[in-house]
Every structure is written in structure tokens, then in C-alpha cells.
Amino acid sequence: MMRARPMFAIVFARLRAERRAIGYTIATAVIAGFVAPHGIEARTDPHYASVAIRSIWLAGPMLFCSALGMISALLQAAGRDPDLDLCELCAPIFGRELARARALTPCIIASLATFSYWGAQWARGFAAPPSSFILAWVTVLAATLVTLSATVRTGPSRWLYVGIAASITSLCYGLAVYANALAFGMLIALVAGFIALRQYGETLARFDPL
């Protein structure tokens, strides 16, 4: 419990440092949710209609908000705020705990973006149902966590993780929209997010002097 205080202090410090980015992210998500298409072309094919509706529900929350989450994760790279990086390295916590604290910041930002987009959809009267929204939210978090691993790498491996994050989002979107396999898509996102967070923690633990 004693180390929980420095962990939350790191989260609050990073959120404060990113307060402008958080404001821009929320505003962008709200605007995108309002201007996104909210209707479908009249067709007699029920399969086309169901696919089109799921696409309208999930395209923004999953694809657009995943991009915002990936950007917020890339902003956590070391060197952007040297003073904050130095304070974190001096904090009385282990490398894996530092990883969790750093991961919370982009996850919170990504969650705010997703909820803001969904709120704008709801205000327009065409919000995704809870099951679809939860899938979108979990997918956004998974993409954010996978991208976070790119911040501790350079060169081709850095962009490889960005590509993996984008691929996970696209795969979950395709499963949800075209195969109507929300549960399978959510399982993939949960597993990917868990593995990414664990890998990020192991990477930071290598630099842990303790």
C-alpha cells in the first residue's frame, strides 16, 4: 500500500503535464462524434443493413479513438519531459509498478476520448449499444497499451509495435462488424492488452536498479 502513493503521484503528474493534450483529445472526439454519419442508405438486404449499422456504431469509437489512444501513448516516450522522467526514476517503486503508473495515463486519456465520442453519438441519437461500446473501449485500451511498448524502442521495432496496435484494432473491428463476433473480438483485445502491459513492465524492470 505504501508504494501506491508514488504510483498515483506519477499518474497525476503525467495527467497534469498532458492537460492540454487531454483537452484537445476530448474536443476532437466530441466533434468527430457529432459530424460522423448517423444514417444508412435504404436497402432491402437485411444483412447489408446490419453491417452498415454496426459500422456506424463502431467505426468512430474503435478506429478513430484507437488512433487518439495510440497518439497519447506515443506522447509518453522518454525525453519529452526530462524533469518528470528523472522524478519517476527516483520514485521508490519497482520497474513493473512504474510501468503500470505510466500505462494508466494514456489509458485514461484514451478512455476519455472513447466516452466523449460515445456521448456525442448519444446526443445525436445513434449511440452504440452497451455491448458494442464496451468492445470498442476494450479495443482502444489494447491498442493504446501495445503502442506504449513502442515508446521504449527505436527504429523499425518501434513502428512494428505501432503496426501491431493498428492491426489489432482492424481485426477486432472486422470481427465485430462483418462477422458479428463481439465476444471473440473482445477476447482478442483483452489478451493483447494484458500481454502488452506485461511486456512493457518487463522492459522497464530491466532498467530497475533494485
Buried (B, 14 or more C-beta within 10 A) or exposed (E): EEEEEBBEBBBEBBBEBBEEBBEEBBEBBBEBBBEBEBEBEEEEEEEEBEBBBBBBBBBBBBBBBBBBBBBBBBBBBEEEBEEBBEBBBEBEBBBBBBBBBBBBBBBBBBBBBBBBBBBBBEEEEBBBEEEBBEBBBBBBBBBBBBBBBBBBBEEEEBEEBBBBBBEBBBBBBEBBBEEBBBEBBBBBBBEBBEBBBEBBBEBBBEEBEE
